Amino acid sequence: MHTLGFWLVVGILAVVEAAVVVTALRMRVRSTAARSVVGGRPAEISWTLLPALLLAVLVLVSSQAR
């Protein structure tokens, strides 16, 4: 039961993370807006992908611990 729940949560998180990545990539940045960290495409993609990479590492470490 715990394994099923774990993989269910991993699947849900993967779908949510994919939706966030797609949203960040489709975001339009106005050229007239003042340059800042918020709204910068590289920053948005970086802090969107970082949690996904951390989750992938956690999944690998926890699956090897068994």
Gaussian input, Z-matrix of N, CA and C with variables (Angstrom, degrees):
# hf/3-21g

backbone

0 1
 N
 C     1     B1
 C     2     B2     1     A1
 N     3     B3     2     A2     1     D1
 C     4     B4     3     A3     2     D2
 C     5     B5     4     A4     3     D3
 N     6     B6     5     A5     4     D4
 C     7     B7     6     A6     5     D5
 C     8     B8     7     A7     6     D6
 N     9     B9     8     A8     7     D7
 C    10    B10     9     A9     8     D8
 C    11    B11    10    A10     9     D9
 N    12    B12    11    A11    10    D10
 C    13    B13    12    A12    11    D11
 C    14    B14    13    A13    12    D12
 N    15    B15    14    A14    13    D13
 C    16    B16    15    A15    14    D14
 C    17    B17    16    A16    15    D15
 N    18    B18    17    A17    16    D16
 C    19    B19    18    A18    17    D17
 C    20    B20    19    A19    18    D18
 N    21    B21    20    A20    19    D19
 C    22    B22    21    A21    20    D20
 C    23    B23    22    A22    21    D21
 N    24    B24    23    A23    22    D22
 C    25    B25    24    A24    23    D23
 C    26    B26    25    A25    24    D24
 N    27    B27    26    A26    25    D25
 C    28    B28    27    A27    26    D26
 C    29    B29    28    A28    27    D27
 N    30    B30    29    A29    28    D28
 C    31    B31    30    A30    29    D29
 C    32    B32    31    A31    30    D30
 N    33    B33    32    A32    31    D31
 C    34    B34    33    A33    32    D32
 C    35    B35    34    A34    33    D33
 N    36    B36    35    A35    34    D34
 C    37    B37    36    A36    35    D35
 C    38    B38    37    A37    36    D36
 N    39    B39    38    A38    37    D37
 C    40    B40    39    A39    38    D38
 C    41    B41    40    A40    39    D39
 N    42    B42    41    A41    40    D40
 C    43    B43    42    A42    41    D41
 C    44    B44    43    A43    42    D42
 N    45    B45    44    A44    43    D43
 C    46    B46    45    A45    44    D44
 C    47    B47    46    A46    45    D45
 N    48    B48    47    A47    46    D46
 C    49    B49    48    A48    47    D47
 C    50    B50    49    A49    48    D48
 N    51    B51    50    A50    49    D49
 C    52    B52    51    A51    50    D50
 C    53    B53    52    A52    51    D51
 N    54    B54    53    A53    52    D52
 C    55    B55    54    A54    53    D53
 C    56    B56    55    A55    54    D54
 N    57    B57    56    A56    55    D55
 C    58    B58    57    A57    56    D56
 C    59    B59    58    A58    57    D57
 N    60    B60    59    A59    58    D58
 C    61    B61    60    A60    59    D59
 C    62    B62    61    A61    60    D60
 N    63    B63    62    A62    61    D61
 C    64    B64    63    A63    62    D62
 C    65    B65    64    A64    63    D63
 N    66    B66    65    A65    64    D64
 C    67    B67    66    A66    65    D65
 C    68    B68    67    A67    66    D66
 N    69    B69    68    A68    67    D67
 C    70    B70    69    A69    68    D68
 C    71    B71    70    A70    69    D69
 N    72    B72    71    A71    70    D70
 C    73    B73    72    A72    71    D71
 C    74    B74    73    A73    72    D72
 N    75    B75    74    A74    73    D73
 C    76    B76    75    A75    74    D74
 C    77    B77    76    A76    75    D75
 N    78    B78    77    A77    76    D76
 C    79    B79    78    A78    77    D77
 C    80    B80    79    A79    78    D78
 N    81    B81    80    A80    79    D79
 C    82    B82    81    A81    80    D80
 C    83    B83    82    A82    81    D81
 N    84    B84    83    A83    82    D82
 C    85    B85    84    A84    83    D83
 C    86    B86    85    A85    84    D84
 N    87    B87    86    A86    85    D85
 C    88    B88    87    A87    86    D86
 C    89    B89    88    A88    87    D87
 N    90    B90    89    A89    88    D88
 C    91    B91    90    A90    89    D89
 C    92    B92    91    A91    90    D90
 N    93    B93    92    A92    91    D91
 C    94    B94    93    A93    92    D92
 C    95    B95    94    A94    93    D93
 N    96    B96    95    A95    94    D94
 C    97    B97    96    A96    95    D95
 C    98    B98    97    A97    96    D96
 N    99    B99    98    A98    97    D97
 C   100   B100    99    A99    98    D98
 C   101   B101   100   A100    99    D99
 N   102   B102   101   A101   100   D100
 C   103   B103   102   A102   101   D101
 C   104   B104   103   A103   102   D102
 N   105   B105   104   A104   103   D103
 C   106   B106   105   A105   104   D104
 C   107   B107   106   A106   105   D105
 N   108   B108   107   A107   106   D106
 C   109   B109   108   A108   107   D107
 C   110   B110   109   A109   108   D108
 N   111   B111   110   A110   109   D109
 C   112   B112   111   A111   110   D110
 C   113   B113   112   A112   111   D111
 N   114   B114   113   A113   112   D112
 C   115   B115   114   A114   113   D113
 C   116   B116   115   A115   114   D114
 N   117   B117   116   A116   115   D115
 C   118   B118   117   A117   116   D116
 C   119   B119   118   A118   117   D117
 N   120   B120   119   A119   118   D118
 C   121   B121   120   A120   119   D119
 C   122   B122   121   A121   120   D120
 N   123   B123   122   A122   121   D121
 C   124   B124   123   A123   122   D122
 C   125   B125   124   A124   123   D123
 N   126   B126   125   A125   124   D124
 C   127   B127   126   A126   125   D125
 C   128   B128   127   A127   126   D126
 N   129   B129   128   A128   127   D127
 C   130   B130   129   A129   128   D128
 C   131   B131   130   A130   129   D129
 N   132   B132   131   A131   130   D130
 C   133   B133   132   A132   131   D131
 C   134   B134   133   A133   132   D132
 N   135   B135   134   A134   133   D133
 C   136   B136   135   A135   134   D134
 C   137   B137   136   A136   135   D135
 N   138   B138   137   A137   136   D136
 C   139   B139   138   A138   137   D137
 C   140   B140   139   A139   138   D138
 N   141   B141   140   A140   139   D139
 C   142   B142   141   A141   140   D140
 C   143   B143   142   A142   141   D141
 N   144   B144   143   A143   142   D142
 C   145   B145   144   A144   143   D143
 C   146   B146   145   A145   144   D144
 N   147   B147   146   A146   145   D145
 C   148   B148   147   A147   146   D146
 C   149   B149   148   A148   147   D147
 N   150   B150   149   A149   148   D148
 C   151   B151   150   A150   149   D149
 C   152   B152   151   A151   150   D150
 N   153   B153   152   A152   151   D151
 C   154   B154   153   A153   152   D152
 C   155   B155   154   A154   153   D153
 N   156   B156   155   A155   154   D154
 C   157   B157   156   A156   155   D155
 C   158   B158   157   A157   156   D156
 N   159   B159   158   A158   157   D157
 C   160   B160   159   A159   158   D158
 C   161   B161   160   A160   159   D159
 N   162   B162   161   A161   160   D160
 C   163   B163   162   A162   161   D161
 C   164   B164   163   A163   162   D162
 N   165   B165   164   A164   163   D163
 C   166   B166   165   A165   164   D164
 C   167   B167   166   A166   165   D165
 N   168   B168   167   A167   166   D166
 C   169   B169   168   A168   167   D167
 C   170   B170   169   A169   168   D168
 N   171   B171   170   A170   169   D169
 C   172   B172   171   A171   170   D170
 C   173   B173   172   A172   171   D171
 N   174   B174   173   A173   172   D172
 C   175   B175   174   A174   173   D173
 C   176   B176   175   A175   174   D174
 N   177   B177   176   A176   175   D175
 C   178   B178   177   A177   176   D176
 C   179   B179   178   A178   177   D177
 N   180   B180   179   A179   178   D178
 C   181   B181   180   A180   179   D179
 C   182   B182   181   A181   180   D180
 N   183   B183   182   A182   181   D181
 C   184   B184   183   A183   182   D182
 C   185   B185   184   A184   183   D183
 N   186   B186   185   A185   184   D184
 C   187   B187   186   A186   185   D185
 C   188   B188   187   A187   186   D186
 N   189   B189   188   A188   187   D187
 C   190   B190   189   A189   188   D188
 C   191   B191   190   A190   189   D189
 N   192   B192   191   A191   190   D190
 C   193   B193   192   A192   191   D191
 C   194   B194   193   A193   192   D192
 N   195   B195   194   A194   193   D193
 C   196   B196   195   A195   194   D194
 C   197   B197   196   A196   195   D195

   B1=1.4526
   B2=1.5274
   B3=1.3248
   B4=1.4572
   B5=1.5278
   B6=1.3197
   B7=1.4560
   B8=1.5309
   B9=1.3257
   B10=1.4675
   B11=1.5287
   B12=1.3114
   B13=1.4618
   B14=1.5112
   B15=1.3324
   B16=1.4613
   B17=1.5140
   B18=1.3272
   B19=1.4584
   B20=1.5244
   B21=1.3253
   B22=1.4541
   B23=1.5284
   B24=1.3172
   B25=1.4674
   B26=1.5277
   B27=1.3221
   B28=1.4662
   B29=1.5307
   B30=1.3154
   B31=1.4637
   B32=1.5206
   B33=1.3296
   B34=1.4580
   B35=1.5263
   B36=1.3248
   B37=1.4652
   B38=1.5227
   B39=1.3206
   B40=1.4592
   B41=1.5312
   B42=1.3198
   B43=1.4653
   B44=1.5296
   B45=1.3249
   B46=1.4678
   B47=1.5270
   B48=1.3148
   B49=1.4674
   B50=1.5246
   B51=1.3259
   B52=1.4681
   B53=1.5252
   B54=1.3309
   B55=1.4602
   B56=1.5250
   B57=1.3290
   B58=1.4639
   B59=1.5266
   B60=1.3312
   B61=1.4651
   B62=1.5299
   B63=1.3252
   B64=1.4689
   B65=1.5271
   B66=1.3271
   B67=1.4586
   B68=1.5229
   B69=1.3398
   B70=1.4700
   B71=1.5253
   B72=1.3212
   B73=1.4611
   B74=1.5257
   B75=1.3258
   B76=1.4645
   B77=1.5221
   B78=1.3328
   B79=1.4544
   B80=1.5268
   B81=1.2998
   B82=1.4628
   B83=1.5133
   B84=1.3099
   B85=1.4569
   B86=1.5113
   B87=1.3148
   B88=1.4640
   B89=1.5192
   B90=1.3137
   B91=1.4681
   B92=1.5221
   B93=1.3209
   B94=1.4584
   B95=1.5256
   B96=1.3044
   B97=1.4661
   B98=1.5256
   B99=1.3201
   B100=1.4668
   B101=1.5240
   B102=1.3120
   B103=1.4578
   B104=1.5217
   B105=1.2827
   B106=1.4530
   B107=1.5190
   B108=1.3059
   B109=1.4631
   B110=1.5208
   B111=1.3238
   B112=1.4525
   B113=1.5247
   B114=1.3047
   B115=1.4508
   B116=1.5152
   B117=1.3302
   B118=1.4511
   B119=1.5175
   B120=1.3158
   B121=1.4617
   B122=1.5367
   B123=1.3404
   B124=1.4690
   B125=1.5266
   B126=1.3257
   B127=1.4666
   B128=1.5259
   B129=1.3161
   B130=1.4661
   B131=1.5307
   B132=1.3213
   B133=1.4649
   B134=1.5237
   B135=1.3181
   B136=1.4697
   B137=1.5149
   B138=1.3292
   B139=1.4522
   B140=1.5195
   B141=1.3154
   B142=1.4592
   B143=1.5261
   B144=1.3218
   B145=1.4578
   B146=1.5299
   B147=1.3128
   B148=1.4642
   B149=1.5321
   B150=1.3323
   B151=1.4686
   B152=1.5285
   B153=1.3322
   B154=1.4653
   B155=1.5172
   B156=1.3217
   B157=1.4622
   B158=1.5253
   B159=1.3209
   B160=1.4617
   B161=1.5303
   B162=1.3291
   B163=1.4622
   B164=1.5226
   B165=1.3119
   B166=1.4618
   B167=1.5230
   B168=1.3233
   B169=1.4652
   B170=1.5227
   B171=1.3301
   B172=1.4697
   B173=1.5248
   B174=1.3156
   B175=1.4719
   B176=1.5292
   B177=1.3245
   B178=1.4597
   B179=1.5236
   B180=1.3119
   B181=1.4675
   B182=1.5256
   B183=1.3281
   B184=1.4535
   B185=1.5327
   B186=1.3326
   B187=1.4665
   B188=1.5244
   B189=1.3123
   B190=1.4601
   B191=1.5274
   B192=1.3302
   B193=1.4583
   B194=1.5225
   B195=1.2974
   B196=1.4644
   B197=1.4769
   A1=111.36
   A2=116.79
   A3=119.39
   A4=111.06
   A5=116.57
   A6=120.31
   A7=110.38
   A8=116.08
   A9=119.70
   A10=110.44
   A11=116.67
   A12=120.44
   A13=112.14
   A14=116.55
   A15=121.19
   A16=110.54
   A17=117.37
   A18=120.40
   A19=111.97
   A20=117.03
   A21=120.14
   A22=110.33
   A23=116.41
   A24=120.79
   A25=110.56
   A26=117.79
   A27=120.92
   A28=110.12
   A29=117.50
   A30=120.82
   A31=112.64
   A32=115.86
   A33=119.79
   A34=110.53
   A35=116.57
   A36=119.59
   A37=111.89
   A38=117.63
   A39=120.65
   A40=110.78
   A41=116.86
   A42=120.40
   A43=110.25
   A44=116.49
   A45=120.02
   A46=110.54
   A47=117.28
   A48=120.68
   A49=110.49
   A50=117.78
   A51=120.58
   A52=110.67
   A53=117.09
   A54=120.38
   A55=111.24
   A56=117.14
   A57=120.73
   A58=110.38
   A59=117.18
   A60=120.78
   A61=110.36
   A62=117.14
   A63=120.44
   A64=110.12
   A65=116.71
   A66=120.25
   A67=111.27
   A68=117.44
   A69=120.67
   A70=111.17
   A71=117.38
   A72=120.21
   A73=112.05
   A74=117.55
   A75=120.69
   A76=112.84
   A77=117.07
   A78=121.47
   A79=110.09
   A80=115.79
   A81=120.67
   A82=109.15
   A83=115.09
   A84=120.83
   A85=107.56
   A86=116.74
   A87=121.09
   A88=109.50
   A89=115.48
   A90=119.33
   A91=111.60
   A92=117.64
   A93=120.41
   A94=112.61
   A95=116.34
   A96=119.66
   A97=109.86
   A98=115.47
   A99=120.60
   A100=108.73
   A101=116.59
   A102=120.92
   A103=109.35
   A104=116.02
   A105=121.83
   A106=108.11
   A107=116.41
   A108=119.89
   A109=109.81
   A110=116.89
   A111=120.41
   A112=108.06
   A113=116.20
   A114=120.64
   A115=113.19
   A116=117.88
   A117=120.50
   A118=109.61
   A119=116.79
   A120=120.75
   A121=113.38
   A122=120.87
   A123=119.28
   A124=113.08
   A125=116.68
   A126=119.89
   A127=110.87
   A128=116.86
   A129=120.99
   A130=110.69
   A131=116.72
   A132=120.04
   A133=110.29
   A134=117.39
   A135=120.58
   A136=111.93
   A137=118.31
   A138=117.57
   A139=112.39
   A140=117.42
   A141=120.82
   A142=110.48
   A143=117.01
   A144=120.19
   A145=113.52
   A146=117.82
   A147=120.38
   A148=112.59
   A149=120.57
   A150=118.98
   A151=113.11
   A152=116.99
   A153=119.67
   A154=110.73
   A155=116.73
   A156=119.94
   A157=111.30
   A158=117.16
   A159=120.28
   A160=111.13
   A161=117.01
   A162=119.90
   A163=111.58
   A164=116.99
   A165=120.23
   A166=110.86
   A167=117.03
   A168=120.29
   A169=110.67
   A170=116.81
   A171=119.33
   A172=112.66
   A173=116.84
   A174=120.17
   A175=109.93
   A176=117.17
   A177=119.87
   A178=111.90
   A179=116.95
   A180=120.52
   A181=110.39
   A182=117.80
   A183=120.04
   A184=111.64
   A185=118.19
   A186=119.09
   A187=111.40
   A188=118.66
   A189=121.39
   A190=111.92
   A191=117.60
   A192=121.38
   A193=111.67
   A194=118.56
   A195=121.18
   A196=112.16
   D1=-38.71
   D2=-179.72
   D3=-67.01
   D4=-36.74
   D5=179.68
   D6=-65.99
   D7=-41.98
   D8=178.55
   D9=-62.57
   D10=-44.51
   D11=178.94
   D12=-63.33
   D13=-40.33
   D14=179.05
   D15=-60.14
   D16=-49.19
   D17=-177.58
   D18=-70.65
   D19=-28.57
   D20=174.18
   D21=-64.54
   D22=-45.19
   D23=178.34
   D24=-64.91
   D25=-41.48
   D26=178.10
   D27=-60.81
   D28=-42.17
   D29=178.78
   D30=-64.08
   D31=-43.31
   D32=178.74
   D33=-63.88
   D34=-44.09
   D35=178.89
   D36=-63.82
   D37=-35.34
   D38=178.15
   D39=-65.43
   D40=-41.04
   D41=178.84
   D42=-65.73
   D43=-44.47
   D44=-179.92
   D45=-64.31
   D46=-43.65
   D47=-179.86
   D48=-64.26
   D49=-39.68
   D50=177.34
   D51=-62.65
   D52=-39.79
   D53=178.42
   D54=-64.64
   D55=-39.03
   D56=178.91
   D57=-66.90
   D58=-41.08
   D59=179.53
   D60=-64.16
   D61=-44.67
   D62=179.25
   D63=-61.97
   D64=-42.01
   D65=178.66
   D66=-63.27
   D67=-42.31
   D68=179.26
   D69=-64.77
   D70=-37.63
   D71=-179.63
   D72=-72.42
   D73=-30.92
   D74=-178.51
   D75=-87.05
   D76=-6.81
   D77=-177.46
   D78=-62.91
   D79=136.24
   D80=177.80
   D81=-97.59
   D82=129.22
   D83=177.78
   D84=-104.00
   D85=123.40
   D86=-179.23
   D87=-75.07
   D88=136.88
   D89=179.99
   D90=-75.17
   D91=-19.61
   D92=-179.85
   D93=-86.40
   D94=-14.02
   D95=-178.92
   D96=-72.36
   D97=149.17
   D98=177.96
   D99=-66.24
   D100=139.24
   D101=-179.50
   D102=-71.21
   D103=128.17
   D104=176.76
   D105=-149.03
   D106=176.51
   D107=178.84
   D108=-67.56
   D109=-42.93
   D110=178.11
   D111=-74.25
   D112=124.77
   D113=-178.77
   D114=99.80
   D115=-8.07
   D116=176.01
   D117=-82.97
   D118=124.72
   D119=-175.05
   D120=-56.79
   D121=-46.43
   D122=179.38
   D123=-61.35
   D124=-39.16
   D125=178.70
   D126=-66.59
   D127=-43.27
   D128=-179.84
   D129=-61.75
   D130=-44.73
   D131=-179.47
   D132=-67.68
   D133=-39.50
   D134=-178.85
   D135=-62.03
   D136=-51.57
   D137=-177.00
   D138=-81.40
   D139=-0.99
   D140=169.10
   D141=-87.48
   D142=-40.37
   D143=-177.69
   D144=-81.63
   D145=-25.27
   D146=-178.88
   D147=-58.09
   D148=-48.35
   D149=177.33
   D150=-61.86
   D151=-34.59
   D152=178.47
   D153=-65.06
   D154=-41.75
   D155=178.01
   D156=-66.10
   D157=-40.19
   D158=177.45
   D159=-63.44
   D160=-40.22
   D161=176.68
   D162=-63.72
   D163=-40.15
   D164=178.69
   D165=-62.80
   D166=-41.89
   D167=177.61
   D168=-63.89
   D169=-43.48
   D170=177.92
   D171=-61.54
   D172=-39.76
   D173=178.30
   D174=-63.98
   D175=-44.55
   D176=179.81
   D177=-63.69
   D178=-44.64
   D179=-179.16
   D180=-65.10
   D181=-43.79
   D182=-177.49
   D183=-71.22
   D184=-30.49
   D185=178.17
   D186=-75.78
   D187=-27.33
   D188=177.42
   D189=-80.42
   D190=-19.33
   D191=-178.82
   D192=-75.39
   D193=-14.15
   D194=-177.73
   D195=-81.46

